Amino acid sequence: MAGRTTSKFAVTKVRLNEERTQVTQVDTRADTVAGEEPLEIRVDGQTLTTTMRTPGHDIELAHGFLHSEGHIAALSNVTTARYCAGATVEGMNTYNLLDIDLVKNTPLDLSDLRLTTTTSACGVCGTSSIEALAKKSRYPIPQIPVDPQLVVQLPEKLRAAQKEFCKTGGIHAAGAFTLEGDPVVIREDIGRHNAADKVIGHLLMEERLPADDLILVMS
């Protein structure tokens, strides 16, 4: 999976003279860009959503997505999470189809679910969607004092830990930090919402939610 987080792409670089009136040089070379592939998430054999994501930490992404959508409350709600073989006509595993099995009798409410393809540009938009998410929230927002000086330092701390951003210059990140500013987990993805779901999924799988003692930082 690590080799699919980035890919090479041919780009043309054009140089102009100081007056910017004449082309002095044209170079075509390979550049590194962020990887983006579809991930179909199925629960108990039923397709819930397909999201465009950067491959990597897909199990965390699925757990975070299901928790954010209100379908699972804890790691114990999931019995298995595995890639589905035979995703192509040739029967090959593309690692773009993830099967999740929940414990028996786990309710699955599809009324407000993101059933359409989720692009890397946006996870959920619109006033009605935001209101629906607010109603689903499992946790009250904690009233914890945070040092303003720490807050302004966290974006740079997040950037410093973005390995794929250093390679591509174009990928989002989300990170959970302690109240002292120490990173707990940082994930990158072409979609900001996916990066957040990966962080949430990691914390869920580590049984660290509701994470009242952590700060979520996003690019």
N, C-alpha and C positions, 0 to 999 in steps of 0.2 A: 504493500500500500504506500510505503514511503516514497517509492519512485514515481508515483502518480500524483504527488502533491504539486509538482511543477512539470512543465513541458517546454520544449524548444519551439520557437516560432520565428519564421523569417521576417525580418523588418528591414526597411530601407531608410537609411539615414542621409539626409540632404544638408549640405553645408552651404551657406551663403557668404558673400564677401561682406566687408564691414558696412557698406552702404545698403546691404540687403537687397541689391538689385540684380545680382547675377549668381547663378549656381556655380560653386567652385569645386565641389566634390560630391559624389554619390556613392554610398557604400551599402551593400546588402549583406547582412550578417544574421546569425542566429541569436535570438534573445530569449531569456528565460521568463516565462509567464506562469501565473498561477493555474493549476489544474482545475478543471470543472467537469463533472460527470453527474448524470442523474442517479439518485438513490431512491428506489421504490421500497417503502416500508409496509410490510404486511403483518397483520396481527391475526393469529389463529386462521391463517389462510386467506384473509380478506385484506385487499389493498386499502390502506388508509390515505397515503399521500405519496407523491413523488417530488423530491426536492433536488434542485441543482446545487451540488456541494463540491467542495474539495475533498477527494478521498482521504481517509484517515480518521481514526477515532469514531467510526460509524456506529459502533455499539453504544458509545456514550451519546452520540447524536440521537439515536432512536430512543434511548431511555429519557434523555432530556426533553425530546419532543413529546413523548407520551405523558411525561409528568407535567409539562407546561400546558398541555391540552386538557389536563385533569383526568386522564384515564388510569394512571397508576399513582399510588401514594408513596410506595416504598419499593426498594429493590426486591423484596419478597413477593411482590405481585407478578414478577416475571420468572417463568420457569426456564426458558431457553431463549437464546438469541443467536442466530446462525445465518451465514450466507447461504443462499439457495443455489444449488448446482443445477445445471441444465437450463440456464437462462437464455441460451442461444439455440438456434436450430441444430448446431453441431453438439449440443449438450455441454458446452463449456461454462465454467463459472466466471461471470464477469465481475463479481464482487460489487455489483450494483443493485442487488436484490436481497433484502434483509428480512428474514422470517422471525417474528417475535411470538412466543407462546406465553399466554398469561395463565395464572392459576385459575382453576375451574370456578365458574360463576362470577368472574370479574366483570362488572357492567361496562359496556362500551357505548358511550353516548356520541352519536355522529352528528348531532344537530348543528353544532357550531364548528365542526372540524374543517381544517384546510384540506379539502378533498381534491382540489385542482392542483396542477403542477405549481410548485412554489419556485420562483426564479431566484437567482442570486441577488437580484436587485432589491427585493423587499420580502419580508416574511408576512406581515399582516398590516393592512392599512385601513383607514377609514374610522370615523367616529363610532359607528355601530360595532365594528370589530373590537376596538379598544374597550368599549363598555362591556362587551361580552367577556373579554379576557379578565377584566376587573372583577366581574361576578364570579369567575372560576377560581380566583386566588385562594390558595389554601392558607396562606400565612398573612397575618397583619404586618404592616410595615413597621419595623421596630424603631423606637425613638432613641437612637444612639448618637451621642455627640461625636463628631468627627473633626479632627484638626484641619482647618482650611489650608494650612501650609502643606499638609499631606495630600489633600485632594488635588492640588495643582501639580504635584510631583508625580502622581500615579500614571497619567497618560504617557509620560516619558519612560517610566519604568516598564509599562506595557510594551512600548515601541522597542525598547532595548532587548526584550525577550522574543521579539518576532523574527525567528530565523528565516522563515519563508519570505517575509517582507524584504529582508536584506537581499534576497536573491531576485525578487520580482518587482518590488516597488509598488505592488498593487494587490494587497490581500488584507482582509479585515482580521481583527483579533478581539477576543474577550478574555478577561482574566479575573480570578478571584484573589483578593489580597486581604491580609489581616489588617486590623485597625492600626498596626504599627507600620504597615506598608510593605510587608513581606509577601511575595507571590506564593500562592497555594497551588494554583493550576492555571495555565494559559493555553488557549487553543486558537488556531488560525483557520480561516475558511474564506472562500470567495464571497460567501454570504454572511453578513454580520449576525443575522438571526441564527444561522447554523452554528457559528462560533459560540454564541451564548448558550444554545441548546447543548453543545458539547461540554461546556463548563458545568451546566446544571446537571447533565447526565453523569459526569464524573463525580460531582459532589453527592448525587443520589446513590451511586454505586459504592461510594466510600462511606455512606450513611452519615453525611455531614449536614444534611438539610434539617431545618430551614436556614442554617448558616447565618444566624443573627449576628455572629461575630466576624463576618466577612463583608468586603466591599466588592461589588461587581463593576469592573471597568471595561469599557468598550471603545473600540477605535471609531 
